[in-house]
Amino acid sequence: MVEYRYPNDLPSGSLPNTAPIGLFDSGLGGLTVLRELYRQAPQESVIYFGDTARLPYGTKSPAEILQYVREILTWMTQQGVKMVIMACNTSSALALEAVRSEFNLPILGLILPGARAAVQQGKRIGVIATPATVKSQAYERAIAEVDAAAQVWQVGCPEFVPLIEDNRIEDPYTSAVAQNYLQPLIDQNIDTLIYGCTHYPHLAPVLRRILPPSVRLVDPAVHVIAAAAQELDLLGLSNVRSPQPTRFCVSGCPTTFNRLATQWLGYTPIAEQIELPPVAAPVSMEVVEQ
């Protein structure tokens, strides 16, 4: 695949329309966002990065997540992407606002699109997410910002990502874990449930067997891709040519990623293992002035 790189004097806004979109997650979860991108914007080229050597993100500290995201975004800008989509709720909750001020390109997260979609569906909203996302209260704040009358209940689900990454979706243990996580939300008579992690749509058959039929499921992936397509159009960056094949990169074992990703993509990707560049945290203006 062609790599689009920034010339030293070329700002990100001057990249060609044919430049790829960067999309990243801790592992397989972001494939749900990638599939949605294929559906809504099939003309766009994509670089997908899975930080499989450091998953799961949901049990990491905010400082660790922010550092991981800085490293990924630095690498992606070196590849000449025209936009980055954080296909990871934990990163969106803990790092989005900080890195938007550090990188000169559009960076989209999942939280606000998911919150907006949820309040259009119901007023008693459940959120299943990683412990880090739940602790951040990002969904609760975003929902309150959109509709202060909506009620929100959140449950941290630390076992879901490892179970999905280990391909144990139909394991009876996974159903038992899901029942345990969902029961407090069912007891609150939720009418809407947000997938607060991009891995979780893979569990849809399991969750549907447990939830009341009236509960509406909200996948933020659908809505962040719609927002991305709209922003590319407004910026005049929508691709009008044939896309390049998706480039898959991982920080861990490519063979494992390829094998597990095949069932979600419908084809076998050929991922390459890459080493992220070390990145120092930006020095604050106060320190610079001293």
C-alpha positions in Angstrom: 0.0 0.0 0.0 1.1 3.6 -0.7 2.1 5.5 2.4 1.2 9.1 2.4 3.8 11.1 4.4 3.9 14.7 5.4 6.4 16.8 3.6 8.1 19.0 6.2 6.3 22.1 5.1 2.9 20.5 4.4 0.2 21.0 7.1 -2.2 18.1 7.6 -5.0 20.1 5.9 -3.1 20.0 2.7 -3.0 16.2 2.5 -4.6 14.7 -0.6 -8.2 13.4 -0.5 -6.8 9.9 -1.2 -4.9 9.9 2.1 -6.1 7.2 4.4 -8.1 7.4 7.6 -6.3 6.1 10.7 -8.4 3.9 13.0 -7.1 2.3 16.2 -8.1 0.2 19.1 -6.4 -2.0 21.7 -7.2 -5.1 19.6 -10.1 -6.6 17.8 -12.8 -4.3 19.1 -12.1 -1.6 16.5 -13.1 -4.0 13.8 -16.7 -3.2 14.6 -15.9 0.4 13.7 -14.0 -0.7 10.6 -16.9 -2.7 9.3 -19.2 0.3 9.8 -16.7 2.4 7.9 -16.7 -0.1 5.0 -20.5 0.2 5.0 -20.9 4.0 5.2 -17.7 5.2 3.5 -16.5 2.3 1.2 -14.5 4.7 -0.9 -12.1 5.6 1.9 -8.7 4.0 2.5 -7.8 2.9 6.0 -4.8 2.2 8.2 -6.0 0.0 11.2 -3.8 -0.3 14.2 -4.5 -2.8 17.1 -2.3 -2.3 20.2 -2.5 -6.0 20.9 0.7 -6.1 22.9 -0.8 -3.8 25.6 -4.5 -4.8 25.8 -6.8 -4.6 27.6 -6.8 -0.8 27.9 -9.8 -0.8 30.3 -7.7 -1.7 33.4 -4.9 0.8 32.7 -4.4 4.2 34.3 -5.4 7.4 32.6 -1.7 8.4 32.3 -0.8 5.1 30.6 -3.7 5.4 28.1 -2.8 9.0 27.3 0.8 7.9 26.6 -0.3 5.0 24.4 -2.6 7.3 22.4 0.2 9.9 21.9 2.5 7.1 20.5 -0.2 5.8 18.2 -1.1 9.2 16.9 2.5 10.1 16.3 3.0 7.0 14.3 -0.2 7.6 12.3 0.7 11.2 11.4 4.0 9.7 10.1 1.9 7.5 7.8 0.1 10.6 6.5 -3.4 10.0 7.6 -6.0 12.7 7.0 -8.1 11.9 10.0 -8.0 9.6 13.0 -11.0 7.7 14.5 -10.4 6.5 18.1 -12.2 3.1 17.8 -11.8 2.7 21.5 -14.1 4.1 24.1 -11.4 4.0 26.8 -9.1 6.2 24.7 -12.0 8.5 23.8 -12.9 8.9 27.4 -9.5 9.5 28.8 -7.3 11.0 26.1 -9.4 12.7 23.3 -9.5 16.2 24.6 -5.8 16.3 25.5 -4.5 15.0 22.1 -6.8 17.1 20.0 -4.8 20.1 21.1 -1.5 18.4 20.3 -2.1 17.0 16.8 -3.0 19.0 13.7 -5.6 16.8 12.2 -9.3 15.9 12.9 -9.5 13.3 15.7 -12.9 11.8 16.5 -14.0 9.8 19.5 -17.0 7.5 20.3 -18.5 9.0 23.5 -20.5 12.0 22.2 -21.9 10.3 19.1 -23.0 7.4 21.2 -24.5 9.6 23.9 -26.5 11.6 21.3 -27.8 8.5 19.7 -28.8 7.0 23.0 -31.0 9.9 24.2 -32.9 9.7 20.9 -33.8 6.1 21.8 -34.7 6.3 25.4 -34.5 8.0 28.8 -33.4 5.1 31.0 -29.9 4.4 29.6 -27.6 1.6 30.6 -23.9 1.7 29.7 -21.6 -1.4 29.7 -18.0 -0.4 29.4 -14.5 -1.0 30.6 -13.7 -0.1 34.2 -11.6 2.9 33.0 -14.4 4.3 30.9 -16.9 3.9 33.7 -14.6 5.5 36.2 -14.2 8.5 33.8 -17.9 9.2 33.9 -17.5 10.3 30.3 -20.8 8.8 29.1 -22.8 10.1 32.0 -21.5 13.6 31.4 -22.1 13.4 27.7 -25.6 12.2 28.1 -26.4 14.9 30.7 -25.0 17.5 28.3 -27.4 16.3 25.6 -30.5 15.6 27.8 -30.3 16.4 31.5 -33.6 14.5 32.1 -32.1 11.1 31.0 -31.1 8.7 33.7 -27.9 6.7 33.4 -26.6 3.5 35.0 -23.1 2.2 34.2 -21.5 -1.2 34.8 -17.8 -1.9 34.4 -17.2 -5.2 32.5 -13.5 -6.1 32.9 -13.8 -9.7 31.7 -15.5 -9.0 28.4 -12.5 -7.9 26.3 -10.2 -10.8 27.3 -13.1 -13.3 26.6 -13.6 -11.8 23.1 -9.9 -11.6 22.3 -9.7 -15.3 23.4 -12.6 -16.2 21.0 -14.8 -17.4 23.9 -18.0 -15.7 22.9 -20.1 -18.9 22.9 -18.5 -20.3 26.0 -21.1 -20.9 28.8 -18.8 -18.9 31.2 -19.2 -15.8 29.0 -23.0 -16.1 29.2 -22.8 -16.3 33.0 -20.5 -13.3 33.2 -22.8 -11.3 30.9 -25.8 -12.2 33.1 -24.0 -11.0 36.1 -23.0 -7.7 34.4 -26.4 -7.0 32.9 -28.7 -7.9 35.8 -28.3 -4.6 37.7 -29.2 -2.7 34.6 -32.2 -5.0 33.9 -33.3 -4.4 37.6 -33.3 -0.7 36.8 -35.7 -1.2 33.8 -33.4 0.4 31.3 -34.9 1.0 27.9 -31.6 1.6 26.1 -28.1 0.0 26.3 -24.9 1.6 25.0 -22.1 -0.6 23.9 -19.5 1.4 25.8 -16.6 -0.6 24.3 -16.1 -1.4 20.6 -15.4 -5.1 21.5 -18.9 -5.5 22.9 -21.0 -5.7 19.6 -19.2 -9.0 19.1 -21.3 -10.2 22.1 -24.6 -9.2 20.6 -26.1 -12.7 20.4 -25.2 -13.4 24.0 -26.5 -10.0 25.2 -29.8 -10.3 23.3 -30.5 -13.7 24.9 -30.3 -12.0 28.3 -31.8 -8.5 27.8 -35.6 -7.9 27.6 -36.7 -7.6 23.9 -37.8 -4.0 24.5 -34.2 -2.8 25.3 -32.7 -0.9 22.4 -29.0 -1.4 21.7 -26.9 1.6 20.6 -23.6 1.0 18.8 -21.5 4.2 18.9 -19.6 2.9 15.8 -22.5 3.6 13.6 -22.7 7.2 14.7 -19.0 8.1 14.8 -18.6 6.9 11.2 -21.5 9.1 10.2 -19.9 12.0 11.9 -16.5 11.2 10.3 -18.1 11.1 6.8 -19.8 14.4 7.4 -16.6 16.1 8.6 -14.6 14.8 5.7 -17.2 16.2 3.3 -17.1 19.6 5.1 -13.3 19.7 5.0 -13.3 18.7 1.3 -11.3 15.6 2.1 -13.7 12.9 1.0 -12.0 10.4 -1.3 -13.4 10.3 -4.8 -11.1 7.6 -6.2 -10.9 3.9 -5.6 -9.6 3.0 -2.1 -6.4 1.2 -1.3 -6.7 -2.1 0.5 -6.9 -1.7 4.3 -3.4 -1.8 5.9 -3.5 -3.7 9.2 -0.8 -3.1 11.8 -0.5 -4.5 15.3 2.0 -4.1 18.2 1.7 -7.8 19.2 1.5 -11.1 17.3 0.2 -10.6 13.7 -0.7 -14.3 13.3 -3.0 -14.3 16.3 -4.7 -11.1 15.1 -5.1 -12.4 11.5 -6.7 -15.6 12.7 -9.2 -14.0 15.1 -10.0 -11.1 12.8 -11.0 -13.3 9.9 -14.4 -14.3 11.5 -15.3 -10.6 12.0 -14.1 -9.3 8.7 -15.2 -12.1 6.4 -11.7 -12.2 4.9 -8.2 -12.9 6.3 -6.2 -9.7 6.9 -2.4 -9.7 6.6 -1.3 -7.6 9.6 2.2 -6.4 10.0 3.9 -5.9 13.4 5.2 -2.4 14.0 7.1 -0.7 16.8 5.6 2.5 18.0 7.9 5.5 18.3 8.8 6.6 21.8 7.1 9.9 22.6 7.8 12.3 25.4 4.8 14.1 27.1 4.5 17.7 25.8 6.1 20.3 28.0 3.6 22.7 29.5 3.7 26.3 28.6 4.4 27.2 32.2 7.6 25.1 32.1 8.7 26.6 28.8 8.3 30.1 30.1 10.5 29.4 33.1 
